[in-house]
Amino acid sequence: MDLDIRQYLTKAKEQEDCGALQSAYRLIKDMTTAGTSRRAPRIAPELYVVCAEAALQLGCLEISIACLKMYFEGNPPPNQFLCRAYLCQGQLKSPPAAGSVADFEEAVECFLKAIEISKHEPGFHFMVFNASVLYFQMVRPLLQPGRCLHLVPSLRQVVQSLEEVADQDHSWRAELLMHLINCLVDSGKMEEAASFAKVTEELIKSHCPHLYPRLFTLLVQHSLIEDDVLIEMSRQDTTSAVIYKIQKFKNRLEEMNKDELTKEDSARLEEIFHLLVDCTKASVAPVNLSPPQSPIPVQPPDRVDFLLELALLALQAKHQKVAADCLKELKSTRQASNGQHIIMECINCEINLMKKEAKMNDYSKAGVEARLKEIGRLDQWLQTAVRERDRQAVQAACATQWRFCLPLLQHNLRKHIKTPLLRVVQALEDMQSMLLEMRCQVHSELAVIEEEEGRLEASLAHLQKAMLLDNGTQRERLSSAVHLLQLRGTLYQTPSRTEDKAAMLMQQARDIQAQDKTDIRPILVAVGLLLGP
C-alpha cells in the first residue's frame, strides 16, 4: 500500500495532478483509520510529510493541514522529516502582509523549531539554510519601520544558527545581518546594532565585498560609527563618497522644511551631481595612481542607480534643476534598463508638474486637463512596468501616480481618476507590495468613488481591503465607514440605535441634495432631534 501512495504522490508532484494527490490522501487516511487495529499495517510516517508538501505545492491546503495533524499525532522523532513538517506548517500558517505581529510569530516558531533540530545533525545542516530562506520570505512584510523591531529575537537566532553550521553562502548571511542591523536600530538598540555592523563588515570584506556599499549606506544612515571615521571611509573611493553625501542629505531632509531649501542644501545636491558626472573621467586616468589623484570610478550600473536616487531626492527637496540635470545625464548614458527607463519617465512627469505647478493647482479647466494628461501618461507607463515585471518600476509608477491624483480627490473630479487608481491598487496587490499605507489610502478613496456611483458592494470590498492593510491608525474611521455602508444596504429595516437612525437620515439628505433642490431642512431637523440631549 505504501508503494501505491508513493506512486500517486510522485505523479501528483511531477504532473501537478490534484487527482493523484486526492488518491494518495484517501489511501493515507484509510490506512491511518485502520491503523488503530493491531492487525492493520501502519503507514510509513514520512508519507504524511511528503503528502503535506505536495498538497501545499498544489494549493490543496486542507489536505496539507490534515496530513500534518496525523503526522504530529504520532509523536515523530527529531529527524529530517520532522524538520520538513515544521517548514510546511510554517508556510501554512504564514499570514497576509497586513497580518498582526502575533500571527507572524506563530509561523516564525515553526521555522525556528526546524532550524533548532537541523543544526544539531551535520547531515541536516542544509536545512538550516532552507529554513532561513522560507523564514525571510514570510517575515518580509514586517521589514518596515515600526514593525521590524519585533523580528530582533528570531532574526538573531536565524543568523547565529547559520554561523553555527558554517553555512557557505556568505552573501545570504550578510544580507540577513544587514536586516538585523536595521531591526536593532528600529528597536533603539544602537550599541548592539553597531556591534553587529562590525561583524558584518568583517564578513563582507572577507567573502562578499560587492555588498560593502550597502553596509556603508547603513553605517551613514544610522550613524553607527563616529562621523570623522565615516568621512575618512568615504574618501576611499567615489562610490563611498556619493553614498556618504546622499545619506547625509537624506538625514538633513528629514529635519528641514522642504519648502525652504537653503543655498547650502542646493550646493550639496549639485556637488553630488558633479561628483557623479566627474567620476566617469577617472576611468581614463592611469590605474597605478594613488586614490586621491585618481579615485576608483563608479561602475556604470551603480552610477545609473545613484543618478536615479539623486533625481528622486532632488524632487523631494523641490530642486527642479538637479532633477532635470540627472535625467539629462541618464538619457545620455544609454545604460539604463527598461525598468529604470520607466522610473526616468516618472521623474520626467514630476518635473513637468513642477514647471506647471501654479497652473495645475488653480483647478481651472486647463489645469485639470493638464494634470489628467500626465496621469494618462503615467497609467501607460505603469502598464508597461507591469508587463516588464519590474517591482521597483511598478512601485515608482504607482507612487508617482498617487501623488498626481491626490489634488483631484474632490467630489466633482475624482470620477476621472477611478480607472488609474484601480490600476494602481491591482498592480500593488499582484506584487504583494509593502507600500501598505499607500494601498490602504487608495482603497479608501476608491470606496468613496464607488459609493458615489451607487456601487455599494464594490465600495464595501475596497473598505474591507483597506482595513486589512491598515496599521491601526485608520481603524476607527474605516470601521465607521463600513458600518454606515452596511446600513445603506438595509433600507427597508429600521435600525435600533439612535445614531444609526440619524446616520440613515443624513444619507437621505445627501442623496436628495445630489439629485435636486428639494428642501432638506426637515430631515436635518429630525437628525438634530435624534442626536439632541
Secondary structure, DSSP 4 states (H G I P E B T S, - for coil): -HHHHHHHHHHHHHHT-HHHHHHHHHHHHHHHHHTTSTTSPPPPTHHHHHHHHHHHHTT-HHHHHHHHHHHHHT---SSHHHHHHHHHHHHHTPPPTT--HHHHHHHHHHHHHHHHHHTTSGGGTHHHHHHHHHHHHHHGGG-STTTGGGGHHHHHHHHHHHHHTT-S-HHHHHHHHHHHHHHHHHTT-HHHHHHHHHHHHHHHHHH-GGGHHHHHHHHHHTT-S-HHHHHHHHTS-HHHHHHHHHHHHHHHHHHS-TT---HHHHHHHHHHHHHHHHGGGGGGS-TTS-TTTSPPPPPHHHHHHHHHHHHHHHHHTT-HHHHHHHHHHHHHH----HHHHHHHHHHHHHHHHHHTHHHHTT--HHHHHHHHHHHHHHHHHHHHHHHHT-HHHHHHHHHHHHHHHGGG-STTTGGGGHHHHHHHHHHHHHTT-S-HHHHHHHHHHHHHHHHHTT-HHHHHHHHHHHHHH--STTHHHHHHHHHHHHHHT-TTS--SSHHHHHHHHHHHHHHHHHH-----HHHHHHHHHHH--
